[in-house]
């Protein structure tokens, strides 16, 4: 969601911060701002709107010099988008500046208390209340007291204020009275220290600072970090000690650039042959017709004892989990429940003793998914993670897991992460099946089908111009249906979500047979249906569903298997994809749906990479 970048060193802070904030634009935001320290004063610039429309011209017209600064891109939670509600926020004295990701749940009570003490607030945000609270604690931290330890006064003030706070936060704090130090803290919202030579960074996402350093420290919940140009120190509010480990960023700065593509989303769609290969690499065992994983941290005996699997996720990851449900139940004959993470943590659902919980997430920071994982561990269940971001909170807190190795996904609408998640779930289902009852012959068939997927995706991508032509034909539609059966029902849901996210067209995904149980009332000549109709065991049933739509004059875009000519008699448009096994078909069927959504959105003039109201990583409930 919101983005944070702080810099302290020997260079000018503003250009570095602006450059880093631009790299965080994909997270979604409605305003941006910076605060830079110079001559023992805070110089503040912030503006509603995009960086290049508001903040950058503001700084260009009034340059801010200084070697210590913090910056922020805001996604509104408390108070509408406005200049006043933009970050950074100052305390009552105007000497402290704070940027904040997350939500302070008890800010109303703190605000009332501070207002009675004479504080005046200029915004509707919870963050300004936190800034004022830190200011109050700094007054106490600066007073010599034998009961107070020798930590930096600003760090003590931040720690004291956060002990009063209920909610989530990733914050960066600077003070005009201490121009040599920057303080950060996190709970439930990611914050990372970037370790440089004579300079250090504080960011909510490694992409903001990957151009300057590849060494990072992922902070844990309740960590408070004090940073100077040459060093940093971390304490934990719970224990006053912290585990600090320097990690290497896996990708290079070029991986986070658009290259020749007009949008990150299109680049990431076209990266999928590579990212699927990455997800498969080193994980297939032909001799045993199974899959191998290095990080599950569970023995074969423990995995064989599992008698239920719960997959918990949000958004696109939830759709991948639905595919995983079909895969695990078919291959391993283990009952699977797919739970919305936002509901799972609050439901007192009966879960069997030998249940394995798997959290699926691209970012590894989604608040609802993290809470679901923690709730599972609290109940005593093994909790694994399928995650893309090394060092993320979920990756670190899970008992074990599988990395996607898809590289940075910048576009808000997830594409390559979905196919990587489904690839990993297919391998996991294969592994779980082979330690139970899945025959060797079937295991080899699945492995061979997976090996062909990257090349088959390339053949679908080669139809981009054909798919673009179809998209232009239907770009003015107001409603679309996406229909699929069995393994392709979750793909239909994902296709509808992609179209909604980036084109703002109302779209719904349904099991194809469910259309006749109500939604078919909406079908007319102005409502296209995208039907996933491979030549599989459900082909005849799906053809009947096409007939039902056709009989009501509904336009049909069919996703069909190569060589199928029968579908031409019913569909207005056909996109053909290679033949494969039914369980593997989702990896191919989703590609044309991603391209269709992309080209429709471009035709409608939408901001594809930064769709309205959305954020890449949702770190609040």
DOMAR-354778 format. One line per 3 residues: number of its first residue (from 0); their letters; for each residue x, y, z of C-alpha. Coordinates in nm, 3 decimals, decimal comma. Layout:
<recs>
NUM> A> X/Y/Z ~ ... $
</recs>
This chain:
<recs>
0> XXX> 0,000/0,000/0,000 ~ 0,172/0,321/0,111 ~ 0,543/0,355/0,043 $
3> XXX> 0,828/0,474/0,265 ~ 1,186/0,566/0,185 ~ 1,435/0,733/0,418 $
6> XXX> 1,796/0,827/0,344 ~ 2,090/0,935/0,558 ~ 2,441/0,977/0,420 $
9> XXX> 2,666/1,216/0,232 ~ 2,451/1,268/-0,080 ~ 2,155/1,496/-0,134 $
12> XXX> 1,851/1,315/0,006 ~ 1,570/1,459/-0,208 ~ 1,670/1,314/-0,549 $
15> XXX> 1,730/0,971/-0,396 ~ 1,396/0,977/-0,215 ~ 1,200/1,094/-0,522 $
18> XXX> 1,364/0,825/-0,735 ~ 1,283/0,560/-0,474 ~ 0,923/0,677/-0,435 $
21> XXX> 0,878/0,647/-0,811 ~ 0,984/0,283/-0,779 ~ 0,708/0,240/-0,521 $
24> XXX> 0,434/0,394/-0,734 ~ 0,310/0,046/-0,828 ~ 0,189/-0,003/-0,471 $
27> XXX> -0,092/0,246/-0,529 ~ -0,111/0,595/-0,378 ~ -0,300/0,925/-0,390 $
30> XXX> -0,042/1,175/-0,259 ~ 0,329/1,205/-0,189 ~ 0,568/1,408/0,024 $
33> XXX> 0,920/1,448/0,159 ~ 1,077/1,602/0,470 ~ 1,446/1,693/0,458 $
36> XXX> 1,664/1,818/0,746 ~ 1,889/2,118/0,687 ~ 2,032/2,375/0,927 $
39> XXX> 1,848/2,215/1,222 ~ 1,512/2,269/1,052 ~ 1,263/2,043/0,874 $
42> XXX> 1,184/2,141/0,517 ~ 0,852/1,986/0,418 ~ 0,706/1,938/0,069 $
45> XXX> 0,392/1,734/0,006 ~ 0,113/1,730/-0,249 ~ -0,201/1,542/-0,345 $
48> XXX> -0,175/1,346/-0,672 ~ 0,098/1,159/-0,856 ~ 0,465/1,237/-0,792 $
51> XXX> 0,533/1,381/-1,137 ~ 0,215/1,588/-1,127 ~ 0,246/1,734/-0,777 $
54> XXX> 0,549/1,663/-0,562 ~ 0,827/1,668/-0,825 ~ 0,727/2,010/-0,971 $
57> XXX> 0,689/2,144/-0,618 ~ 1,043/2,037/-0,527 ~ 1,174/2,151/-0,866 $
60> XXX> 1,040/2,499/-0,805 ~ 1,170/2,507/-0,450 ~ 1,472/2,275/-0,415 $
63> XXX> 1,532/2,112/-0,078 ~ 1,897/2,053/0,012 ~ 1,997/1,818/0,292 $
66> XXX> 2,156/1,480/0,353 ~ 1,885/1,330/0,576 ~ 1,525/1,290/0,469 $
69> XXX> 1,214/1,074/0,462 ~ 0,954/1,036/0,189 ~ 0,613/0,877/0,150 $
72> XXX> 0,345/0,780/-0,098 ~ 0,004/0,763/0,073 ~ -0,297/0,539/0,010 $
75> XXX> -0,579/0,702/0,203 ~ -0,717/0,533/0,514 ~ -0,798/0,816/0,758 $
78> XXX> -0,915/1,128/0,578 ~ -0,958/1,177/0,202 ~ -0,668/1,245/-0,036 $
81> XXX> -0,556/1,606/0,017 ~ -0,244/1,816/0,066 ~ -0,315/1,838/0,440 $
84> XXX> -0,358/1,462/0,483 ~ -0,043/1,381/0,285 ~ 0,266/1,259/0,469 $
87> XXX> 0,505/1,349/0,627 ~ 0,325/1,489/0,933 ~ 0,479/1,712/1,199 $
90> XXX> 0,436/1,712/1,575 ~ 0,307/2,009/1,776 ~ 0,650/2,172/1,785 $
93> XXX> 0,713/2,129/1,413 ~ 1,049/1,972/1,501 ~ 0,955/1,607/1,438 $
96> XXX> 0,843/1,458/1,104 ~ 0,681/1,116/1,068 ~ 0,580/0,896/0,774 $
99> XXX> 0,361/0,597/0,848 ~ 0,214/0,290/0,682 ~ -0,066/0,112/0,866 $
102> XXX> -0,355/0,209/1,092 ~ -0,350/0,341/1,451 ~ -0,676/0,200/1,585 $
105> XXX> -0,688/0,400/1,911 ~ -0,587/0,734/1,760 ~ -0,921/0,897/1,858 $
108> XXX> -0,860/0,855/2,231 ~ -0,500/0,974/2,205 ~ -0,609/1,272/1,994 $
111> XXX> -0,872/1,374/2,250 ~ -0,616/1,357/2,530 ~ -0,360/1,562/2,338 $
114> XXX> -0,622/1,815/2,229 ~ -0,714/1,877/2,591 ~ -0,343/1,937/2,656 $
117> XXX> -0,339/2,213/2,391 ~ -0,235/2,025/2,076 ~ -0,376/2,153/1,747 $
120> XXX> -0,413/1,912/1,455 ~ -0,406/2,014/1,090 ~ -0,519/1,689/0,926 $
123> XXX> -0,773/1,409/0,967 ~ -0,506/1,140/0,984 ~ -0,406/0,897/1,255 $
126> XXX> -0,042/0,957/1,159 ~ -0,041/1,319/1,273 ~ -0,167/1,201/1,612 $
129> XXX> 0,127/0,960/1,629 ~ 0,369/1,242/1,543 ~ 0,230/1,456/1,826 $
132> XXX> 0,250/1,162/2,066 ~ 0,616/1,104/1,978 ~ 0,678/1,475/2,041 $
135> XXX> 0,530/1,446/2,388 ~ 0,745/1,144/2,469 ~ 1,057/1,319/2,340 $
138> XXX> 1,014/1,581/2,612 ~ 1,040/1,304/2,870 ~ 1,319/1,115/2,691 $
141> XXX> 1,543/1,422/2,694 ~ 1,516/1,455/3,073 ~ 1,796/1,263/3,256 $
144> XXX> 1,643/0,972/3,444 ~ 1,822/0,683/3,608 ~ 1,538/0,450/3,507 $
147> XXX> 1,578/0,532/3,139 ~ 1,845/0,343/2,943 ~ 2,115/0,507/2,736 $
150> XXX> 1,950/0,470/2,396 ~ 1,915/0,773/2,171 ~ 1,644/1,011/2,299 $
153> XXX> 1,452/1,001/1,971 ~ 1,449/0,621/1,972 ~ 1,328/0,624/2,334 $
156> XXX> 1,053/0,868/2,241 ~ 0,939/0,652/1,951 ~ 0,945/0,339/2,168 $
159> XXX> 0,749/0,513/2,443 ~ 0,483/0,639/2,202 ~ 0,443/0,302/2,034 $
162> XXX> 0,380/0,133/2,368 ~ 0,061/0,343/2,384 ~ -0,047/0,254/2,032 $
165> XXX> -0,292/-0,015/1,920 ~ -0,274/-0,101/1,552 ~ -0,022/-0,154/1,276 $
168> XXX> 0,267/0,061/1,171 ~ 0,579/0,092/0,966 ~ 0,724/0,436/1,045 $
171> XXX> 1,024/0,656/0,979 ~ 1,092/0,948/1,211 ~ 1,335/1,241/1,198 $
174> XXX> 1,384/1,534/1,433 ~ 1,538/1,874/1,361 ~ 1,722/1,861/1,694 $
177> XXX> 1,901/1,538/1,596 ~ 2,020/1,579/1,235 ~ 2,250/1,278/1,261 $
180> XXX> 1,985/1,011/1,318 ~ 1,672/0,854/1,169 ~ 1,447/0,615/1,363 $
183> XXX> 1,217/0,345/1,225 ~ 0,980/0,090/1,374 ~ 0,739/-0,175/1,253 $
186> XXX> 0,445/-0,383/1,361 ~ 0,239/-0,558/1,095 ~ 0,366/-0,336/0,814 $
189> XXX> 0,697/-0,412/0,639 ~ 1,007/-0,201/0,705 ~ 1,357/-0,277/0,580 $
192> XXX> 1,697/-0,127/0,655 ~ 1,924/-0,082/0,353 ~ 2,293/-0,106/0,446 $
195> XXX> 2,530/0,103/0,233 ~ 2,881/0,247/0,243 ~ 2,868/0,573/0,439 $
198> XXX> 2,492/0,584/0,385 ~ 2,193/0,388/0,503 ~ 1,830/0,358/0,401 $
201> XXX> 1,491/0,277/0,549 ~ 1,216/0,153/0,317 ~ 0,890/-0,036/0,304 $
204> XXX> 0,999/-0,227/-0,007 ~ 1,343/-0,328/-0,134 ~ 1,263/-0,198/-0,484 $
207> XXX> 1,289/0,157/-0,347 ~ 1,659/0,116/-0,269 ~ 1,784/-0,170/-0,487 $
210> XXX> 1,965/0,080/-0,711 ~ 2,182/0,186/-0,413 ~ 2,238/-0,128/-0,205 $
213> XXX> 2,182/-0,503/-0,221 ~ 2,231/-0,559/0,155 ~ 1,920/-0,534/0,371 $
216> XXX> 1,787/-0,616/0,716 ~ 1,421/-0,718/0,737 ~ 1,284/-0,582/1,064 $
219> XXX> 1,055/-0,791/1,279 ~ 0,739/-0,682/1,456 ~ 0,809/-0,447/1,750 $
222> XXX> 1,162/-0,372/1,627 ~ 1,282/-0,012/1,666 ~ 1,589/0,080/1,459 $
225> XXX> 1,819/0,379/1,507 ~ 2,012/0,468/1,190 ~ 2,306/0,699/1,124 $
228> XXX> 2,511/0,734/0,806 ~ 2,763/0,477/0,929 ~ 2,576/0,232/1,147 $
231> XXX> 2,241/0,112/1,281 ~ 2,113/-0,055/1,595 ~ 1,793/-0,249/1,660 $
234> XXX> 1,600/-0,315/1,978 ~ 1,268/-0,492/2,024 ~ 0,988/-0,344/2,232 $
237> XXX> 0,902/-0,687/2,369 ~ 1,250/-0,798/2,472 ~ 1,484/-0,498/2,429 $
240> XXX> 1,697/-0,727/2,215 ~ 1,651/-0,808/1,848 ~ 1,768/-1,066/1,597 $
243> XXX> 1,953/-0,887/1,319 ~ 2,054/-1,065/1,001 ~ 2,185/-0,896/0,686 $
246> XXX> 2,038/-1,050/0,369 ~ 2,112/-1,008/-0,001 ~ 1,845/-0,880/-0,240 $
249> XXX> 1,789/-1,154/-0,498 ~ 1,716/-0,938/-0,804 ~ 1,903/-0,653/-0,974 $
252> XXX> 1,769/-0,303/-1,044 ~ 1,702/-0,387/-1,410 ~ 1,449/-0,652/-1,305 $
255> XXX> 1,230/-0,375/-1,165 ~ 1,235/-0,171/-1,490 ~ 0,980/-0,183/-1,773 $
258> XXX> 1,239/-0,228/-2,048 ~ 1,081/-0,227/-2,395 ~ 0,727/-0,271/-2,265 $
261> XXX> 0,479/0,018/-2,226 ~ 0,352/-0,119/-1,893 ~ 0,487/-0,339/-1,615 $
264> XXX> 0,178/-0,559/-1,643 ~ 0,249/-0,646/-2,006 ~ 0,616/-0,710/-1,924 $
267> XXX> 0,515/-0,946/-1,644 ~ 0,266/-1,130/-1,865 ~ 0,544/-1,190/-2,117 $
270> XXX> 0,785/-1,299/-1,842 ~ 0,573/-1,602/-1,754 ~ 0,761/-1,859/-1,965 $
273> XXX> 1,069/-1,768/-1,760 ~ 0,896/-1,745/-1,422 ~ 0,724/-2,082/-1,466 $
276> XXX> 1,064/-2,233/-1,552 ~ 1,204/-2,073/-1,237 ~ 0,926/-2,225/-1,028 $
279> XXX> 0,997/-2,568/-1,177 ~ 1,376/-2,553/-1,174 ~ 1,538/-2,820/-0,958 $
282> XXX> 1,206/-2,939/-0,819 ~ 1,113/-3,229/-1,049 ~ 1,237/-3,582/-0,989 $
285> XXX> 1,187/-3,791/-1,305 ~ 1,317/-4,111/-1,155 ~ 1,065/-4,109/-0,870 $
288> XXX> 0,800/-3,920/-1,073 ~ 0,763/-3,670/-0,792 ~ 0,862/-3,322/-0,679 $
291> XXX> 1,135/-3,213/-0,436 ~ 1,137/-2,913/-0,203 ~ 1,414/-2,788/0,018 $
294> XXX> 1,224/-2,567/0,261 ~ 0,913/-2,749/0,379 ~ 1,081/-2,843/0,709 $
297> XXX> 0,850/-3,143/0,738 ~ 0,946/-3,508/0,710 ~ 0,772/-3,746/0,471 $
300> XXX> 0,615/-3,914/0,774 ~ 0,471/-3,583/0,895 ~ 0,335/-3,501/0,552 $
303> XXX> 0,186/-3,848/0,514 ~ 0,007/-3,800/0,847 ~ -0,173/-3,488/0,722 $
306> XXX> -0,545/-3,562/0,687 ~ -0,667/-3,214/0,594 ~ -0,519/-2,911/0,416 $
309> XXX> -0,638/-2,553/0,460 ~ -0,528/-2,304/0,194 ~ -0,565/-1,943/0,304 $
312> XXX> -0,513/-1,640/0,080 ~ -0,662/-1,319/-0,060 ~ -0,748/-1,193/-0,409 $
315> XXX> -0,557/-1,354/-0,695 ~ -0,375/-1,583/-0,450 ~ -0,716/-1,711/-0,336 $
318> XXX> -0,795/-1,808/-0,695 ~ -0,463/-1,994/-0,714 ~ -0,563/-2,170/-0,391 $
321> XXX> -0,890/-2,285/-0,552 ~ -0,687/-2,449/-0,830 ~ -0,471/-2,600/-0,554 $
324> XXX> -0,781/-2,748/-0,392 ~ -0,869/-2,940/-0,710 ~ -0,506/-3,050/-0,753 $
327> XXX> -0,444/-3,178/-0,399 ~ -0,779/-3,352/-0,372 ~ -0,731/-3,530/-0,707 $
330> XXX> -0,365/-3,622/-0,671 ~ -0,343/-3,693/-0,297 ~ -0,706/-3,761/-0,197 $
333> XXX> -0,675/-3,524/0,098 ~ -0,974/-3,301/0,177 ~ -0,892/-2,933/0,122 $
336> XXX> -1,061/-2,616/0,244 ~ -0,990/-2,282/0,079 ~ -1,040/-1,990/0,315 $
339> XXX> -1,042/-1,617/0,261 ~ -0,767/-1,510/0,500 ~ -0,974/-1,210/0,612 $
342> XXX> -1,249/-1,447/0,731 ~ -1,037/-1,737/0,849 ~ -0,875/-1,554/1,140 $
345> XXX> -1,214/-1,460/1,289 ~ -1,398/-1,788/1,232 ~ -1,388/-2,050/1,503 $
348> XXX> -1,380/-2,320/1,238 ~ -1,332/-2,679/1,355 ~ -0,995/-2,788/1,218 $
351> XXX> -0,874/-3,144/1,260 ~ -0,561/-3,214/1,462 ~ -0,349/-3,327/1,166 $
354> XXX> -0,427/-3,027/0,948 ~ -0,165/-2,850/0,740 ~ -0,228/-2,480/0,680 $
357> XXX> -0,070/-2,320/0,373 ~ -0,070/-1,942/0,333 ~ -0,039/-1,824/-0,027 $
360> XXX> 0,086/-1,472/-0,094 ~ 0,289/-1,281/-0,350 ~ 0,423/-1,009/-0,121 $
363> XXX> 0,448/-1,203/0,202 ~ 0,313/-0,896/0,380 ~ -0,065/-0,913/0,326 $
366> XXX> -0,211/-0,831/0,667 ~ -0,508/-1,070/0,647 ~ -0,296/-1,362/0,528 $
369> XXX> -0,033/-1,297/0,795 ~ -0,302/-1,290/1,063 ~ -0,444/-1,619/0,935 $
372> XXX> -0,101/-1,780/0,948 ~ -0,044/-1,658/1,302 ~ -0,386/-1,782/1,411 $
375> XXX> -0,307/-2,125/1,265 ~ 0,021/-2,144/1,455 ~ -0,152/-2,030/1,773 $
378> XXX> -0,390/-2,325/1,737 ~ -0,091/-2,558/1,708 ~ -0,108/-2,637/1,337 $
381> XXX> 0,188/-2,659/1,103 ~ 0,182/-2,350/0,881 ~ 0,366/-2,334/0,549 $
384> XXX> 0,390/-2,045/0,305 ~ 0,395/-2,018/-0,073 ~ 0,552/-1,678/-0,123 $
387> XXX> 0,745/-1,470/-0,376 ~ 0,937/-1,226/-0,156 ~ 1,240/-1,363/0,024 $
390> XXX> 1,271/-1,217/0,373 ~ 0,906/-1,109/0,391 ~ 0,720/-1,140/0,721 $
393> XXX> 0,512/-1,442/0,620 ~ 0,817/-1,618/0,477 ~ 1,000/-1,568/0,806 $
396> XXX> 0,714/-1,660/1,037 ~ 0,598/-1,974/0,856 ~ 0,726/-2,312/0,973 $
399> XXX> 0,849/-2,376/0,620 ~ 0,754/-2,302/0,265 ~ 0,823/-2,266/-0,105 $
402> XXX> 0,951/-1,956/-0,282 ~ 0,815/-1,871/-0,626 ~ 1,135/-1,706/-0,758 $
405> XXX> 0,924/-1,495/-0,994 ~ 1,124/-1,176/-0,943 ~ 0,967/-0,842/-0,852 $
408> XXX> 0,604/-0,804/-0,959 ~ 0,541/-0,432/-1,006 ~ 0,200/-0,422/-1,175 $
411> XXX> -0,077/-0,399/-0,916 ~ -0,282/-0,663/-1,101 ~ -0,097/-0,988/-1,035 $
414> XXX> -0,012/-1,205/-1,337 ~ 0,316/-1,395/-1,316 ~ 0,270/-1,458/-0,943 $
417> XXX> -0,057/-1,640/-1,017 ~ 0,100/-1,880/-1,268 ~ 0,398/-1,935/-1,039 $
420> XXX> 0,166/-2,011/-0,746 ~ -0,034/-2,259/-0,954 ~ 0,290/-2,420/-1,076 $
423> XXX> 0,415/-2,465/-0,720 ~ 0,077/-2,596/-0,605 ~ 0,083/-2,851/-0,888 $
426> XXX> 0,426/-2,969/-0,776 ~ 0,315/-2,981/-0,414 ~ 0,004/-3,180/-0,504 $
429> XXX> 0,221/-3,417/-0,709 ~ 0,454/-3,467/-0,414 ~ 0,167/-3,524/-0,169 $
432> XXX> 0,009/-3,766/-0,415 ~ 0,324/-3,968/-0,473 ~ 0,378/-4,030/-0,101 $
435> XXX> 0,025/-4,171/-0,093 ~ -0,142/-4,340/-0,388 ~ -0,066/-4,152/-0,711 $
438> XXX> 0,078/-4,402/-0,963 ~ 0,425/-4,349/-1,105 ~ 0,285/-4,339/-1,459 $
441> XXX> 0,049/-4,053/-1,370 ~ 0,329/-3,868/-1,193 ~ 0,546/-3,884/-1,506 $
444> XXX> 0,258/-3,757/-1,720 ~ 0,221/-3,455/-1,493 ~ 0,594/-3,380/-1,495 $
447> XXX> 0,611/-3,401/-1,874 ~ 0,308/-3,174/-1,908 ~ 0,464/-2,918/-1,673 $
450> XXX> 0,790/-2,925/-1,868 ~ 0,602/-2,824/-2,183 ~ 0,420/-2,531/-2,019 $
453> XXX> 0,682/-2,255/-2,071 ~ 0,703/-2,324/-2,445 ~ 0,324/-2,350/-2,468 $
456> XXX> 0,284/-2,014/-2,294 ~ 0,519/-1,865/-2,553 ~ 0,290/-1,991/-2,829 $
459> XXX> -0,008/-1,822/-2,662 ~ 0,182/-1,496/-2,622 ~ 0,250/-1,507/-2,995 $
462> XXX> -0,126/-1,454/-3,043 ~ -0,110/-1,116/-2,869 ~ -0,225/-0,920/-3,177 $
465> XXX> -0,520/-1,154/-3,229 ~ -0,623/-1,115/-2,864 ~ -0,578/-0,738/-2,891 $
468> XXX> -0,818/-0,728/-3,187 ~ -1,081/-0,915/-2,982 ~ -1,026/-0,679/-2,689 $
471> XXX> -1,083/-0,373/-2,906 ~ -1,409/-0,524/-3,033 ~ -1,550/-0,561/-2,682 $
474> XXX> -1,378/-0,275/-2,498 ~ -1,702/-0,075/-2,474 ~ -1,895/-0,353/-2,299 $
477> XXX> -2,034/-0,269/-1,957 ~ -2,062/-0,626/-1,826 ~ -1,885/-0,955/-1,900 $
480> XXX> -1,921/-1,310/-1,776 ~ -1,632/-1,556/-1,744 ~ -1,731/-1,922/-1,739 $
483> XXX> -1,535/-2,240/-1,673 ~ -1,575/-2,587/-1,527 ~ -1,368/-2,785/-1,277 $
486> XXX> -1,004/-2,671/-1,290 ~ -1,105/-2,379/-1,509 ~ -1,367/-2,233/-1,277 $
489> XXX> -1,097/-2,058/-1,065 ~ -0,942/-1,935/-1,391 ~ -1,276/-1,781/-1,483 $
492> XXX> -1,280/-1,603/-1,147 ~ -0,926/-1,479/-1,205 ~ -1,010/-1,356/-1,557 $
495> XXX> -1,306/-1,159/-1,423 ~ -1,094/-1,012/-1,144 ~ -0,824/-0,898/-1,387 $
498> XXX> -1,081/-0,719/-1,603 ~ -1,243/-0,552/-1,302 ~ -0,911/-0,444/-1,152 $
501> XXX> -0,766/-0,263/-1,450 ~ -1,052/-0,175/-1,689 ~ -1,326/-0,103/-1,430 $
504> XXX> -1,574/-0,311/-1,632 ~ -1,816/-0,511/-1,420 ~ -1,727/-0,877/-1,466 $
507> XXX> -1,830/-1,197/-1,292 ~ -1,680/-1,545/-1,292 ~ -1,904/-1,850/-1,260 $
510> XXX> -1,894/-2,226/-1,294 ~ -2,034/-2,265/-1,645 ~ -2,327/-2,481/-1,531 $
513> XXX> -2,432/-2,221/-1,271 ~ -2,524/-1,968/-1,539 ~ -2,865/-2,126/-1,587 $
516> XXX> -2,937/-2,095/-1,214 ~ -2,989/-1,718/-1,220 ~ -2,714/-1,515/-1,390 $
519> XXX> -2,832/-1,613/-1,737 ~ -3,112/-1,361/-1,688 ~ -2,852/-1,091/-1,754 $
522> XXX> -2,738/-1,232/-2,088 ~ -2,824/-1,026/-2,397 ~ -2,656/-0,909/-2,715 $
525> XXX> -2,459/-0,646/-2,519 ~ -2,316/-0,885/-2,257 ~ -2,023/-1,096/-2,382 $
528> XXX> -1,926/-1,422/-2,215 ~ -1,569/-1,556/-2,209 ~ -1,597/-1,934/-2,195 $
531> XXX> -1,301/-2,159/-2,112 ~ -1,382/-2,468/-2,317 ~ -1,088/-2,708/-2,353 $
534> XXX> -1,123/-3,050/-2,513 ~ -1,141/-3,228/-2,179 ~ -1,376/-3,459/-1,992 $
537> XXX> -1,626/-3,172/-1,946 ~ -1,620/-3,062/-2,312 ~ -1,972/-3,177/-2,405 $
540> XXX> -2,120/-3,018/-2,093 ~ -1,941/-2,690/-2,164 ~ -2,069/-2,695/-2,524 $
543> XXX> -2,423/-2,717/-2,386 ~ -2,354/-2,408/-2,176 ~ -2,233/-2,224/-2,486 $
546> XXX> -2,556/-2,317/-2,657 ~ -2,754/-2,166/-2,371 ~ -2,568/-1,836/-2,398 $
549> XXX> -2,592/-1,836/-2,777 ~ -2,966/-1,895/-2,765 ~ -3,000/-1,567/-2,578 $
552> XXX> -2,792/-1,377/-2,835 ~ -2,496/-1,337/-2,601 ~ -2,160/-1,279/-2,776 $
555> XXX> -1,911/-1,557/-2,695 ~ -1,531/-1,548/-2,673 ~ -1,411/-1,907/-2,641 $
558> XXX> -1,078/-2,028/-2,506 ~ -1,046/-2,361/-2,686 ~ -0,791/-2,632/-2,752 $
561> XXX> -0,596/-2,626/-3,078 ~ -0,765/-2,839/-3,343 ~ -1,117/-2,792/-3,206 $
564> XXX> -1,328/-2,667/-3,499 ~ -1,664/-2,747/-3,347 ~ -1,644/-2,446/-3,117 $
567> XXX> -1,626/-2,213/-3,421 ~ -1,995/-2,274/-3,491 ~ -2,097/-2,132/-3,155 $
570> XXX> -1,837/-1,873/-3,061 ~ -1,803/-1,527/-3,213 ~ -1,430/-1,527/-3,135 $
573> XXX> -1,193/-1,814/-3,057 ~ -0,853/-1,806/-2,889 ~ -0,678/-2,141/-2,923 $
576> XXX> -0,425/-2,278/-2,681 ~ -0,215/-2,597/-2,687 ~ -0,344/-2,931/-2,567 $
579> XXX> -0,233/-3,045/-2,222 ~ -0,351/-3,245/-1,920 ~ -0,666/-3,117/-1,751 $
582> XXX> -0,488/-3,032/-1,421 ~ -0,229/-2,826/-1,610 ~ -0,474/-2,639/-1,833 $
585> XXX> -0,521/-2,343/-1,589 ~ -0,157/-2,243/-1,646 ~ -0,234/-2,195/-2,015 $
588> XXX> -0,596/-2,077/-2,001 ~ -0,519/-1,777/-1,780 ~ -0,268/-1,622/-2,025 $
591> XXX> -0,521/-1,506/-2,289 ~ -0,745/-1,374/-2,012 ~ -0,460/-1,161/-1,878 $
594> XXX> -0,388/-1,024/-2,227 ~ -0,758/-0,963/-2,291 ~ -0,793/-0,760/-1,970 $
597> XXX> -0,474/-0,568/-2,046 ~ -0,575/-0,465/-2,399 ~ -0,930/-0,374/-2,294 $
600> XXX> -0,791/-0,150/-2,018 ~ -0,545/0,020/-2,255 ~ -0,822/0,077/-2,510 $
603> XXX> -1,034/0,242/-2,240 ~ -0,747/0,473/-2,139 ~ -0,702/0,324/-1,792 $
606> XXX> -0,383/0,342/-1,585 ~ -0,299/-0,026/-1,618 ~ -0,013/-0,047/-1,367 $
609> XXX> -0,175/0,174/-1,105 ~ -0,552/0,111/-1,115 ~ -0,769/0,341/-0,908 $
612> XXX> -0,833/0,263/-0,542 ~ -0,603/-0,042/-0,544 ~ -0,271/-0,117/-0,378 $
615> XXX> -0,022/-0,391/-0,452 ~ 0,038/-0,510/-0,099 ~ -0,258/-0,461/0,137 $
618> XXX> -0,103/-0,425/0,480 ~ -0,416/-0,308/0,665 ~ -0,739/-0,494/0,744 $
</recs>
